[in-house]
């Protein structure tokens, strides 16, 4: 019997991409689109959007969650009550001990430990971890120093609108960001704590430890919003347990799941966010030994990934595929 | 008697800014604008541009050089022959042992050691070193991990034209960069060596050692071109000799020459390139202790500076002011 998959938050950038991913992958499921009352009756790709209510989850097997934390927390009990299994893209449950946090290329086995909720990690975290996982297996990663350069669509459709409107008129309203983002950079994503570290900057260490099952992982992160429409970029320094080797690094990355090696700088081959836009793979390049570490254990690289696809929707749909495969067995 | 100052390369972005800086600072000098034959007769701010020839330097006391390396190397012997003192913004002579490399806030004393040429450092290097100099004096800096996010005007007027034209039409020609820069990031500035490190990425360590008189300085740098018109931004990790203290760091920075402390993230106060555009000061903020260094000796910060002003023209004109003051004594 066909399973029913509901997308909660179907009208947002991630929700719409989830629907596209389901279709691209020819997944044999019935789809139900849920959103707020405001979007009720809207038609997306032939599906009529329904208002998300306590009754929405009756007869639904799986939910792909693409809502903000507060909205997610509202409907999650309804989905649990109805016996759904939820793959949730919000950050509300990511660090909950009862909720696996999964990047299928890295820790697909954790999916089986779920109690009804599986969390999708933060977009920058997914992109960085997919880029670095094969290197972690090869060299051991103990510390990462990361500067993220995050696209405006990380703030949803409002973020895209802000950039496009401000490009045309610098006095256009600021709806997604506190300052003009056109022709500018904003070194703030999320609120800051008393140490001056933003919520977004904490995520890579907190979520990385859980995904990699490595409580000793250290991540220093600086998150910067950039005037790019789609795809996040990250400049990453990796301090490893073993001495690193650039050729070996390229070798393991060229065989890594979800990764495309783009590393031939002499011929101007390196990752760029325009090239990963609308791609599921993470591009990795600019791989070089850090000559400022005399022990030779540090590697530098640059990576890009579409944060709406692999950083959110694709990752969630990959988890759903694993769940569906399990029920078929 | 009034001194005569020639600007070589007067029609470029840096050359034009040099003229503006001379005027803003009400410097009591005669000005002569020199450029290629193509620009001969062009009028800038009431000055008629002359063709740069072997005879151009007769009667000139000081030259502000704003040409590419090859052009600079062509005219430098002519300027030396004529007895000029040259403040040169090209990279041609920066690492020459006979040429002081100067950021006036840091090593103004080196100016006196000149033999006719004083070099202006690389723009990203000036901005980073101005941002970090007071911290180096306080805590000692032994290693820097830097990701630069460099504005298109670092590639001159062509870079600005590329961004502006590509914003209007994504098929607009690429004259300054190998790929579209509008809505994109390009992790290449300058050619790469066999280690995969670009020329621009080597500059901060090589030039930093000379300016700070510290041959042990280590800098790992990743340079990224961003779709910002003007002002470079840099995400910097500083590994220090002593344990760092955020309040002390803010304190010394608030008294540092050429620096404006912009560090109140809770109130959304941090450096942004749009805010430093057309400013001479370097803005520094996002200062926080790196919790991933268990020794407590590492500091993270974010800084921005107008690379055409402090990163080039203003720095050169400040050196010229010091030279003029010396002759008056």
Contacts between the chains, C-beta under 8 A, distances in Angstrom:
chain1	res1	chain2	res2	distance
A	143	B	292	5.4
A	145	B	145	5.5
A	145	B	237	5.6
A	145	B	292	7.7
A	147	B	147	4.1
A	147	B	235	4.1
A	149	B	149	6.9
A	149	B	185	5.9
A	149	B	224	7.1
A	149	B	226	7.4
A	167	B	167	5.9
A	178	B	268	5.1
A	179	B	268	7.7
A	179	B	272	6.3
A	179	B	274	7.3
A	180	B	274	6.2
A	183	B	227	6.9
A	183	B	228	5.5
A	183	B	229	5.1
A	183	B	274	6.7
A	184	B	228	6.4
A	184	B	272	5.7
A	184	B	273	6.0
A	184	B	274	4.1
A	185	B	149	5.9
A	185	B	226	6.7
A	185	B	228	6.3
A	185	B	233	5.2
A	185	B	272	6.2
A	185	B	273	5.6
A	185	B	304	7.9
A	186	B	272	6.1
A	187	B	233	7.7
A	187	B	235	7.7
A	187	B	270	5.2
A	187	B	271	7.1
A	187	B	272	7.2
A	187	B	285	7.6
A	187	B	286	5.4
A	187	B	302	4.7
A	188	B	265	6.8
A	188	B	268	6.6
A	188	B	270	6.4
A	192	B	265	4.1
A	192	B	266	5.6
A	195	B	288	5.9
A	195	B	289	7.2
A	195	B	291	7.5
A	196	B	246	7.4
A	196	B	263	7.8
A	196	B	265	5.3
A	196	B	286	6.7
A	196	B	287	6.8
A	196	B	288	4.1
A	197	B	288	6.0
A	197	B	291	7.9
A	198	B	265	7.5
A	205	B	292	7.7
A	218	B	291	8.0
A	218	B	292	3.7
A	219	B	292	6.6
A	220	B	237	6.6
A	220	B	290	5.0
A	220	B	291	7.5
A	220	B	292	4.6
A	220	B	298	7.8
A	220	B	300	6.3
A	222	B	235	4.5
A	222	B	286	7.0
A	222	B	300	6.3
A	222	B	302	6.5
A	224	B	149	7.1
A	224	B	233	7.5
A	224	B	235	6.8
A	224	B	302	7.6
A	226	B	149	7.4
A	226	B	185	6.7
A	226	B	226	6.1
A	226	B	227	7.7
A	227	B	183	6.9
A	227	B	226	7.7
A	227	B	227	5.2
A	227	B	228	7.3
A	228	B	183	5.5
A	228	B	184	6.4
A	228	B	185	6.3
A	228	B	227	7.4
A	229	B	183	5.1
A	233	B	185	5.2
A	233	B	187	7.7
A	233	B	224	7.5
A	235	B	147	4.1
A	235	B	187	7.7
A	235	B	222	4.5
A	235	B	224	6.8
A	235	B	235	7.7
A	237	B	145	5.6
A	237	B	220	6.6
A	246	B	196	7.4
A	263	B	196	7.8
A	265	B	188	6.8
A	265	B	192	4.2
A	265	B	196	5.3
A	265	B	198	7.5
A	266	B	192	5.6
A	268	B	178	5.1
A	268	B	179	7.7
A	268	B	188	6.6
A	270	B	187	5.2
A	270	B	188	6.5
A	271	B	187	7.2
A	272	B	179	6.3
A	272	B	184	5.7
A	272	B	185	6.2
A	272	B	186	6.1
A	272	B	187	7.3
A	273	B	184	6.0
A	273	B	185	5.6
A	274	B	179	7.3
A	274	B	180	6.2
A	274	B	183	6.7
A	274	B	184	4.2
A	285	B	187	7.7
A	286	B	187	5.4
A	286	B	196	6.7
A	286	B	222	6.9
A	287	B	196	6.8
A	288	B	195	5.9
A	288	B	196	4.0
A	288	B	197	6.0
A	289	B	195	7.3
A	290	B	220	5.0
A	291	B	195	7.5
A	291	B	197	7.9
A	291	B	218	8.0
A	291	B	220	7.5
A	292	B	143	5.4
A	292	B	145	7.7
A	292	B	205	7.6
A	292	B	218	3.7
A	292	B	219	6.6
A	292	B	220	4.6
A	298	B	220	7.8
A	300	B	220	6.3
A	300	B	222	6.3
A	302	B	187	4.7
A	302	B	222	6.5
A	302	B	224	7.7
A	304	B	185	7.9
